[in-house]
Amino acid sequence: MRLLLIVLLALLTGCASGPKFTVDDGRKVDETLLAGMRAYGAGERLIRPAIARSAALKDKECDKQWELPFAVATSAGWSENDRVAWVRALQVDERLTVIAVTQDSPLPMGTRVNHVAGQNSDDGEKLLEWLAAARDEGKPFTVGTTAGKAVQIKPFEVCRGYTRFAPPNTPELQDYHWLLSLHPLELTQAEPTPDEALWMVLWTQGLSEEGGARMKTYHYALKIGGTLYNLVTLASGVKAAALAADAAISAAKSAAANVASEILKQQLIEQGKALAAQKIREGLVDAAQQLTRQQVVNVMQAAAANRGSLSGISRIAATAFERADAWAFTRMAALGAPPLAGFSLHQKLIERSLAMNAFLFDAERLAALNKVAAARGFEAEVVALLGGFKAESLAREIGVMPLASAQGSFSFESADDPGANRFSRGLVDAMLEMPAESGAKKK
């Protein structure tokens, strides 16, 4: 009888404890992945308030989509060690966890969600599917938290073009699509201000608006609901997306053009360092100024090489980068925000030699946007933001390096071929054809 009571007590205790979720037990984890997770969280915290600010545009001309006043993440499906890294980096476990909020978000940071629009689960990926579906209906819905609270959520409308960051396991990934753009995590190293974050959001929306029609002529995917893409619009760090991103990066690295562009970038940066060191050794009076100019020239050339190395739909998108710049400039002003935020972000990226992204201008883009700014009386302010250099003089010094002549006109097999690589058009486009359950599930 006593043994029976002990067994019953153990069963009752086990039931009362509920499901077990990962905790940080202090074990060694992948430090590179951990840094990527932290950068991913920083990016989401940066961009979520900016997305809400962009809603004030109420632009009647642009296509629309729905957004939420918070961002979420889950470690569901990741390996045991990586789940520990998620907890250590962002206090995220298998449950759906809020990692970024707008100023008026009804859910605070760290909230665990277990109920979405009448459906309950502790599986983060299932909750993501339900959350995406509820968001896209555009109507208020209720979520429940693990603390037992029911909270009403109101989606808000913005111009089309989701602004998201690369998964933490592939921090260098960048993919530009009319529906969603994934930006590399190196952008967080520039520590963008709220206004510069707004520029990033408006630029991404402008790329969709100004380049969408051209991108659609290259490939138009009709299916959206129930695909991996739908999950990524909420959390690009979800395991299924991380697996797909890793496959996309591996495919790209095997392409000669991307290898060539990486070599070119390194050569340009090393040449700049060597020239600067030589001038300092020679004791030239203007060594500091020459160092700055050389850094600017080389990093902007690296930006041109990066733009030229894009493939698939991203390559088509790159032909509209100038138009996205002008679109963002105009909308910044319309929102009462500093329209020169794109220039200040560019300069921060220059100073840190962060050229593998869409926000550091190459010579063509800098010259084109400078004309837009000058026409509105901002010429002197632009020169000041660029460290005293004039855009046109930098363009002359750099020389002509247009997108068409940059290395990287490669593609994988033709997208129409039966054996084409699924990532030949880019990660975002591939995810439109991948089912939501394509990722590995938690054992």
N, C-alpha and C positions, 0 to 999 in steps of 0.2 A: 504493500500500500504506500509506504514511504517513497519507494522508487518511482511509483506511478505519479505521485505528487511532484517529485523532482522533474520528471519528464514533462508533465503538464506546465510547470512553472517555466521551464526552458522554452517550451513552444510559445507560451504567452509572452515571454520577454522578447523572443525573436520577432513575433508579430508586432509587438509594440514599437520595436526599434525602427521598423519600416525599411525601405530600400537603402542600401549602402552606396554612398557616393565618394568619389576620390577626394582624398585630403593630401596636403603637402607633408610627406613624412621625412623630408630632408634629404632624400636620395639624390644622387648625381643625375642631372638631366643634360640634354643637348643644349649647350650655352648659346649656340648660334640660333637655334630654334626659339629658345627663351627670349633672346633679344628681338627676334622677329615678332613674337607674340606681343611683347611690350610696345614695339613700334606700331603694330597693328591696332592696339588699343588706343595709343596716342593719336593715330590717324582718325579713328572713329570719333574720339572725343573732340577733335579739331573740326571735323566736317559736319557733324550732326547739327550744331547750332547754325552753321552757314547754310545748310539745306533749308532750315526753317526760315531764315532771313530771305532766301530766294523766293519763297512763296508770296512775298509781298509784291512781287512784280505783276502778278495777275495779267500776264501777257496774253492777249486774245489771239495773237498770231501763231504761237507755238503749240505743238502737240503736247498733251498733258499726261501725267502719271501721278500715282498716289504715293505718299511717303508717310512714315510714322515719326512721332516725336522722341523716339529712342532707338538705339541700336542694340542688337543682342549677339550672343555667342554661345556655343556649346562645345564641349569636348567629346561628345558622343562619337564613337567610331574610331577615335585616336587610340594609339597603343597605350599601355599602362604608364610607361615613363613619360610619354607626351601629355597624358592627362594630368600627371603631377605638375608638368611644366605650365599647363594652362592655369592651374590653381595658383601656382607661385607667381605667374606673370600678371594675371588679371582677376584672380579669385573666381574663375569660371570652372564649373564641373560639368557632369553630363546633362544637368538640367539647363533649360534656357535661361540665360543670365543677362541682365541689362548691363552694358558696358559703356554706354554713352547716352546723353540726354540733351534735349533742348531746354531752354530756360523754363518753359511751362509744361514739361513732361509730367504726366500724372504718375509715372513710375520712377522712383529714384534709382540712382546707381546701385548696382548689386542686387536688385530685386530678382528673385527666382520665380519664373512663370511656369505654372503647371496646368493651366486651363486656358483655352482659346475658343471663344465663340461657341460655348456649349460642349466642347470636347476636352477630355482630360487625359494627360499622359506625363510620365517622367522622362520620356524619350525626347531629347532636344530636337532631333531632326524631324520627327513627326510634328512637333509643335511649330517648327519653322514652316512646314508645308501649310498648316492650318492658318498660321499668322499671315503668310503671303496671300492666301486666298481671301482672308477677311479684309486685309488692307486693300486689295485690288477691287473689292466691291465699292469702296469709297464711302461706306456708311459706318456710323459709330457701332462698336462691338465691345464685348466685355472680355477681359482676361482675369484669370484668378492667380493669386500668388501662393507660394508655399506657406506664407504667414496667415493664409485663410481670408485674404481680402479680395473682394471683387471690384475691379476698376474699369471704368469706361474709357475706351480709347477712340479718339477721333482722327482718322487719316486726314492729311491735308494735301492739297493739289499743288504741283510744281510743273515747270517745263520738263519735257521728256529728256532723259539722259542721266541715268543713275551715276552718281559719283561714288566710287568704292575703291578700296585698297587691295593690293595683292595679298594672297594668303601668306601667313607668316613663314611657311616653309619655302616659299619662292619669292623672297622680298624684292628681287629685281624685275619681276614680271610686269609688263605693261601691255594693255590690250585696249584698243579704241574701237567702239562699235556704236551704232546709232541708238541702241537701247541702253547700253551700260558701258562705262569705261573703267578699267582697273588700272590704278596708278601705282607705281613702285613705292615701296616703303621708305626709300631714301629721302623722299620729300619731307618726312617728319624731322629729319636732321636739320632742316633749314628753320625749324621752329616758326612756321608761318603765323602771322597775327590773325585775329578774327577777320579783318578785311581781306587779307591775302587768301584766307580759306574761302571767303565768299567769292573771290576771283576764280579760284579753282572750280568751285561748283558752277558758277555762271559760264566759265569757259567750257566745261564738260557739256552743259546744256546747249551752249552755242554750237559745239561741234556736232551734236545731234541735229540741231535745227538747220545749220548751214551745210553740213556734209551728208545728212541722212539720205537724201534722194540719190546722191552719187553712190553711196555705200550699198543701197538697196539694189541698184542695177547690177552689182557684183554678185550678190546673193541675198535672197529674201527668205527667211525662215518664218513659217506661219505658226508653228506650234510653240506656245509659251507655257501654258498651264501644265502642271505636273512634271516639269522638267527640272534638271539641276539648276538651270538658269534662274528659276523662280526662287530657289533657296539662296542663291548667291546675291540676289537683290536685297536680301536681309542680312546675310552673313557670309562673306567670301572666305572666312576662315573655317567653314564647315568642312569636315573631313573629306567628303566626296569631292568638293571643289579643290581641296588641297591635292588630292590624288590626280585630278585632271590637270591642275596647274603644273604639277611636277612632270607629268607626261608631255605637256605642251612645251615646257622649258627644255626638256631633254631632246625633243624633236627639233626645236629651233637651234640648239647648240650643235646639232649634227649638220646643219646647213652651212655651207662655205661662206655665204654672205655675212651671216651673223658673226662668224669667227673673224672674218676680215674686218668688219666694223669694230669689233672689240680690239683687235690689234691696232687699227688705225687710231682709235681713241687713246690707247696707252702710249702710242708713239707721239701723238700730239702733246699729251701731258708731259711726257718725259722730255721732249724737245723744249717745252716751255721752262721746265725746271733747270735744264742744262744751260739755256741761254741766260736765265736769271742769275745762276751761280757764276757764270763767266763774267757778267757785267759787275757783279759784286766784287769778284776777285780783281777786276781791272780798276775798281775804285771810282767808277763813274759817279759824277755828282747826282745824276738823275736816275741812279740805279733803282731806287724804290718805285719811282714812277714807271720806269721801263718794266719792272717786275710785274706791276699791276696790269699794265697794258698787255704784256705777253700772256699773263694768266687769262685775261679776258679773251684775247684772240684764240688761244688754244682751246679753252673750254667751250667757246661758241662754235668752233669747228667740230669739236666732239659732239655738240648738240646736233649739228647738221648731219654728222655721220650716223648718229642714233636715229634721227628722223628717216634717213635714207635706208636704214637697215630693217625698218618695219616691213612686215609681210602680210599677206591676206587682206582682210578688211581694214586692218590697222593702216596698211599702206595707202589704201584709198582714202581713209580718214586723214592721213597726213597731208594730202593735197588741199585740205580745208582748214589747216591750222591757222593760217592768217585770218581767215574769215571768222573763225571762232574767237581769235584775239579781239577783233573789232567788235564782235557781238558782245563779248564780256565787258569791254570798255564802255560801250553805250549803256548797258544794263546796270553797271556799277553806278554810273551817274544818275540813272533813273531811280535807283534805290537810295540816293543820297549818300552813297559810300565813295571813298576816294577812288576815282577812275584810274589812278596811276599805281594801284596796288599790284598790278601785273608786272610793272617795271621794278618795284621794290622787291617782289618775290624773285624775279629774274636775277637781281643783283645779289641777293642772299645765296642763291644757288651758284652763281659765279664764284663768290668768295669761298665757297666750300667745295668747288670743283664737282658739283653734282649735275652731270649733264645727261644722264640716262633717264630722262623723263620728258614730258611734253611742256613743261613750264619754263624751261630755260630757252630763250629765243636763239635761233640761229641768225645769221646776218640778214637774210631776207625778211624774216618775221620782225626783227627789231626795226629795220628800216620802214617796213609797212606800217607797223603800229605807231612808230614815231611820227609819221605823216598824219595819222589820225589825231594823235595828241597835239601836234603842232597846230593843226587846223582849229583846235579849240583853245589855243593860247597857252599850252602847257610846255612849250619847247624848253624854256629855262629850267623848269622843275624836273624834266626828264634828264637833262644833262647833269643836274645835281644828284639825282638818284643813281645815275650811272657812274658815279665817282669822278665827274668832271669830263668824261668823254662824250663826244657827240656821236649819235647813232650812225650818221652818214660816214664819218671818218673811220669808225670801226668797220663798217661794211666795206669801205675801200681797202683797208688794210688786210682784212680777211680774204677779200677777193670773192669771186663768184663760185659758190659751191651749192648749186641748186639740188633739189630733191632728185630730179631725174638723172643727174650725173653722179650722185653719191653711190657708192657700192651698195648692193643689196636689192637689185632688181629681180632676185630669185623668187621662185615660188616652189612649193612642194609640187607633187603631181597635180595635174589639172583637177580642179574641183569637180569636174564632170566625169572624170575617169572612175570606173567602178572600184579600183584599188586605191583611190586617193586617201592620203593620211587624214584622219578625222579632224586634225588641228590645222589643216592647210589654210583655212579661212580665219583662224584665230581661236583662242580659248572661249570667248563669250559665245561665238557662233556655234562652236562645237557643243557647248552646254545646252543649247536650244534643242539639240537632238539626243541628249542623254537623259534617261529617266531619273527622277529624283532619288530613287533607291539604288543608284549606281555605286554609291560609296560603301565601304566596309562598315558593317554594323558592330556595335559593342557586343562582345561575347557575353 
